[in-house]
Amino acid sequence: MDIEFNKREDQNRLKLSEINRLLADIKKGGGEKRLQKLRDEGKMTARERVDYLLDKDSDSIEIGAFAGYEMYEEHGGCPSGGVVVVMGYVSGRQCLIVANDASVKAGAWFPITGKKNLRAQEIAMENRLPIIYLVDSAGVYLPMQDEIFPDKEMFGRIFRNNAKMSAAGIIQISAVMGSCVAGGAYLPIMSDEAMIVEGTGSIFLAGSYLVKAAIGETIDNETLGGATTHCSISGVTDYKAKDDKDALNRIKNIMKSLGSTDKAGFDRIESAQPKEKPENIFGIMPASRAEQYDTLDILKCLVDNSEYEEYKPDYGKSIICATARIDGWSVGIVANQRKLVKSGKGEMQFGGVIYSDSADKATRFIANCNQRKIPLVFLQDVTGFMVGSKSEHGGIIKDGAKMVNAVSNSVVPKFTIITGNSYGAGNYAMCGKAYDPRLIVAWPWADLAVMGGAQAAKVLAQIQESTLKKQGKTITEEEHKEILDSISEKYKKQTEATYAAARLWTDAIINPVDTRKWISMGIEAANHSPITEKFNLGVIQV
């Protein structure tokens, strides 16, 4: 029995349990009372609609479940951003489903709602996946209209994307299952096919009260923009459904009729389970983000047959580069080695730190994967690049720039798993959100920040104390500790996985055991989109 392994396992499983508990609360949307009210109106809830639409016993992954977590509390909160986004299979076809949750402020759009919808469209566009919209929304949340309405990456961008996807031949299907008002009315009608549910669905640019105020006309909402109006008079919608299930069944039938598409051609053979159990990850990962471990032990829990071929294993050891298979898919893995290693010159190198030699190796490996058309998987547990005069004189900036250049210009799909730390420029070099990973997820104990909490707190405390000293104030040891503790607590909160996921810096917080499923479904999605760009590193410093 390995006592340390068991201790780590218990602590990490407790962290996962905490995440699962939070997720269970988030999935209640606006609360059981509001969910029941929807059922009493003859509707299914957003999650019931999604579950009914998905093929039984098929894999699915939820994008952005933590969106809005602990945000907008002065407005009553916005669980899951007021919209459910799932990648799954409908009638055997992989697709994205976007369902407004009318139990959360009648499905009104908060700023995070818009960001999450745009993320769903981005995934659909990058991977050329069909996207299904289940519309039930009161439109923009007016008290925050200035943060959702006017700018480039806000509400209006969604309709621009509708048009772009249509022009690119990406299938869009909409079902209006509740309110669909104002600018939001364009979303379903810019889809390829649109249907509306009789009695509960309605579409109009302005509701009856606004029509009365604007032009003095008295009319009820059903006559103004109900199912009969839009299917028989205006011709705005294509089909009328008698209830939610009827609409969802029609979507299933449409999905059955879709023709096949071109593929990117990523290599896949029969899948094999790892010889090392994925559950062992809980005992391998330290509870503290500062502790060391051998990342190769993590790889063995993730790749088929626990087999991989390491690239330049004796050079640039603080980054592991290897080819392997995950659920049968050929992948290139770039992972931070978290144990202390010794360079070929005999110099000790800290785990999790990117050195010049490891940056050079990773750059070349990324280029090789592009040459061979192999998707890239980044396992991030990075504290940053090596600093100090020796590194600066050795050209760490130009070597790091090469790696950032390769990641930026890579044309094969990239997937990022934040397994531990994700700090500073290390986040960038290891394919952080800004570098267009097709999917980016975090394990429950991940930390994401510009630098580690202890270092950041000390720097911020020094700045605050320097300001106070300039004002003529003397700082006692007790006051120093109070300032440091206050800053540390606030900073720590901002580094947690839930904080990042709430703001969609990551797509999800996942059980490490599900990592293989996320990568496999991600590559399957990417395989729907042939690579059209040529890999070109551009100008680099040598």
Buried (B, 14 or more C-beta within 10 A) or exposed (E): EEEEEEEBBEBBBEBBEEBEEBBEEBBBBBEEEBBEBBEEEEBBBBBBBBBBBBBEEEBBBBBBBBBBBEBBEEEEBBBBBBBBBBBBBBBEBBBBBBBBBBBBBBBBBBBBBBBBBBBBBEBBBBBBBBBBBBBBBBBBBEEBBEBBBEEEEBBBBBBEBBEEBBEEEBBBBBBBBBBBBBBBBBBBBBBBBBBBBBBBBBBBBBBBEEBEEEEEEEEEBBEBBBBEBBBEEEEBBBBBBEBBBBBBBBBBEBBEEBEEBEEBEBBBEEBBEBEBBBEBBBBBBBBEBEEBBBBBBBBBBBBBBBBBEBBBEEBBBBBBBBBBBBBBBBBBBBBBBBBEBEBEEEEEBBBBBBBBBBBBBBBBBBBBBBEEBBBBBBBBBBBBBBEEEEBEEBBBBEBBBBBBBBBBBBEBBBBBBBBBBBBBBBBBBBBBBEBBBBBBBBBBBBBBBBBBBEBBBBEBBEEBBEEEEEEEEEBEEEEBEEBBEBBBEEBBEBBBBBBBBBBBBBBBBBBBBBBBBBBBBBBBBBBBBEBEEEBEBEEBEE
